Amino acid sequence: MTLPLPLTGPTARPAAGGDPRSIVVFLHGYGSNGDDLIGLAPYWQAALPHTLFIAPNSPQACPGQPGGYQWWNLMSRSEEERTDGVGQSAPALNAFIDAQLVQYGLAASKLALVGFSQGTMMALHVGPRRAQALAGIAGYSGLLVNPRALPKDVASKPPVILIHGDADPVVPVTASYEAHGVLMGLEFETALHISSRLGHSIDEAGLRYGGAFLSRVLES
């Protein structure tokens, strides 16, 4: 059996100092890296002063993107490709989550996932399939891969917030509407925010909604 390669990436230590009482794991999009999303940490550190923010690079270097990584290769963008892709990278992400919880002596309920685009696809795949519920999942500009498989695979139901721009040319906003509907049907606590005239990005409103969500699920 081949063990998943350990993930590494930049971190932002708790603003209050000391050992973290909670963790936010950022999952970047296709062709990006951990340095990109760790830049969100300063927006949320005041509200989460005891939280460790960490942004691992995904397991694969991204062809044609110097310094960029991918959770899986995007060739045809088919549903089959996405299903295979999240399955390939899930062991590495699960191992990373487990290692962080052990290292800092925290329960799963004190760790939240924040994904963007392909990273959101990973978060929505891995989170509900973990036996112990995570604190929550904030998914920006993403989609739910292979929603037909989720009902039989659900092992826990962390709260979820989906945030998407209605002018997204990369992942259509309908993807978040569809994911929201599936999760609601499975009785997940789920919220949806749509940013007007926003493309494949994160705006100030999205940061506010994400920060409020994280504060609630990690500080409660």
C-alpha positions as CSV (number, residue, x, y, z in Angstrom):
1,M,0.0,0.0,0.0
2,T,1.4,3.4,-1.0
3,L,1.1,6.0,1.7
4,P,0.0,9.5,0.7
5,L,2.8,12.1,0.5
6,P,2.6,14.5,3.5
7,L,1.3,18.0,2.6
8,T,3.1,21.1,3.6
9,G,2.5,24.8,3.3
10,P,2.6,28.2,4.9
11,T,1.0,28.9,8.3
12,A,-0.2,31.9,10.3
13,R,0.2,31.3,14.0
14,P,-2.6,32.4,16.5
15,A,-2.6,36.2,16.8
16,A,-2.9,35.9,20.6
17,G,0.1,33.7,20.8
18,G,0.4,30.3,22.5
19,D,-0.9,27.0,21.4
20,P,-3.9,27.0,19.0
21,R,-7.4,26.3,20.3
22,S,-8.7,25.8,16.8
23,I,-7.4,25.3,13.2
24,V,-8.5,26.6,9.8
25,V,-7.2,24.6,6.8
26,F,-7.2,26.5,3.5
27,L,-7.5,24.4,0.3
28,H,-6.4,26.3,-2.7
29,G,-7.7,26.1,-6.3
30,Y,-6.2,24.6,-9.4
31,G,-2.8,26.0,-10.4
32,S,-2.5,28.0,-7.2
33,N,-0.7,27.2,-3.9
34,G,-0.9,27.7,-0.2
35,D,0.8,31.1,-0.3
36,D,-2.3,32.4,-2.1
37,L,-5.0,31.5,0.4
38,I,-2.9,32.1,3.6
39,G,-3.3,35.7,2.6
40,L,-6.9,35.5,3.9
41,A,-5.8,34.8,7.5
42,P,-5.3,38.5,8.4
43,Y,-8.9,39.2,7.6
44,W,-10.1,36.7,10.2
45,Q,-7.4,36.7,12.9
46,A,-9.0,39.5,15.0
47,A,-12.2,37.4,15.4
48,L,-10.2,34.2,15.7
49,P,-7.2,35.2,17.8
50,H,-6.5,31.6,19.1
51,T,-6.8,30.0,15.6
52,L,-3.9,28.5,13.6
53,F,-4.3,29.1,9.9
54,I,-2.6,26.7,7.6
55,A,-2.6,26.4,3.8
56,P,-1.1,23.2,2.5
57,N,0.0,22.8,-1.1
58,S,-1.9,20.1,-2.9
59,P,-0.1,16.8,-3.7
60,Q,0.7,17.4,-7.4
61,A,2.6,20.1,-9.2
62,C,0.5,21.8,-11.9
63,P,1.8,21.5,-15.4
64,G,2.4,24.8,-17.1
65,Q,2.0,26.7,-13.8
66,P,5.4,27.5,-12.2
67,G,5.0,27.2,-8.4
68,G,1.4,26.1,-8.8
69,Y,-0.3,22.9,-7.6
70,Q,-3.4,20.9,-8.4
71,W,-5.5,18.4,-6.4
72,W,-5.9,16.6,-9.7
73,N,-5.3,17.3,-13.4
74,L,-8.0,19.1,-15.2
75,M,-8.1,17.7,-18.7
76,S,-11.8,17.1,-19.8
77,R,-13.5,18.5,-16.7
78,S,-15.9,15.6,-16.8
79,E,-17.8,14.3,-13.8
80,E,-15.8,11.1,-14.0
81,E,-12.5,12.9,-14.0
82,R,-13.6,15.0,-10.9
83,T,-14.7,11.9,-9.1
84,D,-11.4,10.1,-9.7
85,G,-9.6,13.3,-8.8
86,V,-11.1,13.9,-5.4
87,G,-10.6,10.2,-4.6
88,Q,-6.9,10.4,-5.5
89,S,-6.2,13.3,-3.2
90,A,-8.5,12.5,-0.4
91,P,-6.1,10.2,1.5
92,A,-3.4,12.9,1.6
93,L,-5.8,15.5,2.8
94,N,-7.3,13.2,5.5
95,A,-3.8,12.3,6.7
96,F,-2.9,16.0,6.9
97,I,-6.1,16.8,8.9
98,D,-5.4,13.8,11.2
99,A,-1.8,15.0,11.8
100,Q,-2.8,18.5,12.7
101,L,-5.4,17.3,15.2
102,V,-2.8,15.0,16.8
103,Q,-0.1,17.6,16.8
104,Y,-2.1,20.2,18.6
105,G,-4.3,17.8,20.7
106,L,-7.6,19.1,19.3
107,A,-10.9,17.4,18.5
108,A,-12.2,17.3,15.0
109,S,-14.9,19.8,16.1
110,K,-12.1,22.5,16.4
111,L,-10.9,22.3,12.8
112,A,-12.6,23.9,9.8
113,L,-11.9,23.6,6.1
114,V,-12.0,26.7,3.8
115,G,-11.8,25.9,0.1
116,F,-11.7,27.8,-3.1
117,S,-12.7,26.3,-6.5
118,Q,-11.0,22.9,-6.7
119,G,-10.2,23.2,-3.0
120,T,-13.9,23.5,-2.3
121,M,-14.5,20.4,-4.2
122,M,-12.0,18.6,-2.0
123,A,-13.5,20.1,1.2
124,L,-17.1,19.0,0.2
125,H,-15.8,15.5,-0.6
126,V,-13.6,14.9,2.4
127,G,-15.5,16.7,5.2
128,P,-18.8,14.7,5.1
129,R,-16.9,11.4,4.8
130,R,-15.0,11.8,8.0
131,A,-16.3,9.8,11.0
132,Q,-15.9,12.7,13.4
133,A,-17.6,15.9,12.3
134,L,-15.4,18.8,11.5
135,A,-16.3,22.3,12.9
136,G,-17.5,23.4,9.5
137,I,-16.8,23.9,5.8
138,A,-16.7,27.2,3.9
139,G,-16.7,26.7,0.2
140,Y,-15.9,29.5,-2.2
141,S,-16.6,29.2,-6.0
142,G,-16.8,25.5,-6.0
143,L,-19.1,22.5,-6.6
144,L,-20.1,19.2,-5.1
145,V,-18.4,16.3,-6.9
146,N,-20.6,13.3,-7.7
147,P,-23.6,14.3,-5.5
148,R,-25.3,11.0,-6.3
149,A,-22.7,9.2,-4.2
150,L,-22.9,11.4,-1.2
151,P,-26.1,10.0,0.5
152,K,-24.5,6.6,0.9
153,D,-21.1,8.0,1.9
154,V,-22.1,10.5,4.6
155,A,-20.4,9.7,7.9
156,S,-20.9,13.1,9.6
157,K,-22.6,16.4,8.9
158,P,-20.5,19.5,9.5
159,P,-22.2,22.9,9.0
160,V,-21.5,24.3,5.5
161,I,-21.5,27.8,4.0
162,L,-21.3,28.1,0.2
163,I,-20.2,31.5,-1.3
164,H,-20.2,32.2,-5.0
165,G,-20.2,35.0,-7.5
166,D,-23.1,35.1,-9.9
167,A,-20.8,36.2,-12.8
168,D,-18.3,33.3,-12.3
169,P,-17.1,32.2,-15.8
170,V,-15.1,29.2,-14.4
171,V,-17.4,27.4,-12.1
172,P,-21.0,28.5,-12.8
173,V,-23.0,29.8,-9.8
174,T,-25.6,27.1,-10.5
175,A,-23.0,24.7,-9.0
176,S,-23.4,26.2,-5.6
177,Y,-27.2,26.3,-5.9
178,E,-27.1,22.6,-6.7
179,A,-24.7,21.7,-3.9
180,H,-26.9,23.7,-1.4
181,G,-29.9,21.8,-2.5
182,V,-28.3,18.4,-2.1
183,L,-26.9,19.2,1.3
184,M,-30.2,20.6,2.5
185,G,-31.9,17.5,1.3
186,L,-29.5,15.4,3.4
187,E,-30.2,17.7,6.5
188,F,-26.9,19.4,6.6
189,E,-26.9,22.9,8.2
190,T,-26.2,24.8,5.1
191,A,-26.1,28.5,4.1
192,L,-25.7,30.1,0.7
193,H,-24.4,33.6,-0.2
194,I,-24.3,34.8,-3.8
195,S,-22.2,37.9,-4.5
196,S,-23.7,40.1,-7.3
197,R,-21.5,40.7,-10.4
198,L,-18.6,38.8,-8.9
199,G,-16.5,36.4,-11.1
200,H,-14.2,33.6,-10.0
201,S,-13.0,35.3,-6.9
202,I,-13.7,36.3,-3.3
203,D,-15.0,39.7,-2.4
204,E,-15.4,41.7,0.9
205,A,-18.9,40.4,1.4
206,G,-17.7,36.8,1.0
207,L,-14.9,37.4,3.5
208,R,-17.4,38.8,6.0
209,Y,-19.8,35.9,5.6
210,G,-17.0,33.4,5.8
211,G,-15.4,35.0,8.9
212,A,-18.7,35.1,10.7
213,F,-19.3,31.5,9.9
214,L,-15.9,30.5,11.1
215,S,-16.2,32.5,14.3
216,R,-19.5,30.8,15.1
217,V,-18.5,27.2,14.4
218,L,-15.0,27.5,16.0
219,E,-15.7,29.7,19.0
220,S,-19.0,28.1,20.1
